[in-house]
Amino acid sequence: MGRVLIMTGSSTSLHLDPHLELDNLPELAQKLRESLMQDDAPLVLDGSGIQSIDGAAIQLLLLAVQTAKEKNIPCSWHQPSSALSKAVALLGLTDDMLLEATEQ
């Protein structure tokens, strides 16, 4: 797994693996939990390298985005890949996943 969690005083950045599928989600879930425990640090999801993503992974990421919102933790995407954007759009979740709020 090439996932990297970077915590700084100002934000938490999570670099997402190229292939997000059901069998590799437990590690991602743990990293997301750790990220969301940093109440004062904005969460930045780096989706730039995502090549494929399944429905379970989208559900997990959606849960993380919603949890961040409920905890008033700023959450944004850094360069979401076209594969991620297309998969989320097919499910009609672009707004819910905050894919419009991206970091260039």
C-alpha positions in Angstrom: 0.0 0.0 0.0 1.4 3.4 -1.0 -0.9 5.4 1.3 0.9 8.2 3.1 -0.6 10.2 6.0 1.1 13.5 6.6 0.2 15.5 9.7 1.4 19.0 10.1 0.3 21.7 12.4 -2.0 23.1 9.8 -3.5 20.1 8.0 -3.6 16.4 7.6 -3.0 15.1 4.0 -3.9 11.6 2.9 -2.4 10.3 -0.4 -4.8 7.7 -1.7 -3.7 4.5 -3.4 -4.1 4.1 -7.2 -6.6 1.2 -6.8 -9.2 1.5 -4.1 -11.1 -1.7 -3.8 -12.9 -3.6 -1.0 -10.0 -5.8 -0.1 -7.7 -2.8 0.7 -10.2 -0.6 2.6 -9.4 -1.6 6.2 -6.1 0.2 6.1 -7.7 3.3 4.5 -10.5 3.2 7.1 -7.9 3.3 9.9 -6.0 6.2 8.3 -9.2 8.1 7.8 -10.1 7.6 11.5 -6.7 8.8 12.5 -7.1 11.9 10.3 -10.5 12.7 11.7 -9.2 12.6 15.3 -7.1 15.7 14.5 -10.0 18.0 15.3 -8.1 21.2 14.6 -6.4 20.1 11.4 -8.1 20.4 8.0 -8.2 17.1 6.0 -6.9 17.1 2.5 -7.6 14.0 0.4 -5.0 13.5 -2.4 -6.9 11.7 -5.1 -4.4 12.5 -7.9 -3.2 9.0 -8.3 -6.5 7.1 -8.2 -6.9 4.9 -11.3 -9.8 2.8 -10.2 -12.3 2.9 -7.3 -15.2 0.7 -6.4 -18.5 1.5 -4.7 -17.3 0.4 -1.3 -14.3 2.8 -1.4 -16.6 5.6 -2.5 -18.9 4.9 0.4 -15.9 5.0 2.8 -14.7 8.2 1.5 -18.2 9.7 1.5 -18.5 8.7 5.2 -15.2 10.4 5.9 -16.2 13.6 4.2 -19.6 13.6 6.0 -17.9 12.9 9.4 -15.5 15.8 8.8 -18.4 18.1 8.0 -20.2 17.0 11.2 -17.1 17.7 13.3 -16.6 21.0 11.6 -13.3 19.8 10.1 -12.5 21.5 6.8 -12.2 18.8 4.1 -11.0 19.2 0.5 -9.5 17.2 -2.4 -6.1 17.8 -3.9 -6.2 17.1 -7.7 -8.9 14.4 -7.8 -8.2 12.1 -10.7 -10.6 11.8 -13.7 -11.3 8.1 -12.6 -12.4 9.3 -9.2 -14.4 12.2 -10.6 -16.2 10.0 -13.1 -17.0 7.2 -10.7 -18.4 9.7 -8.2 -20.4 11.5 -10.9 -21.9 8.3 -12.1 -23.4 7.8 -8.6 -24.6 11.4 -8.4 -22.3 12.2 -5.4 -20.1 15.0 -6.8 -21.5 17.6 -4.4 -21.7 15.2 -1.4 -18.1 14.3 -1.9 -17.0 18.0 -2.1 -15.3 17.3 -5.4 -15.9 20.9 -6.4 -13.8 22.1 -3.4 -10.4 21.1 -4.8 -6.9 22.2 -4.2 -4.9 22.8 -7.4 
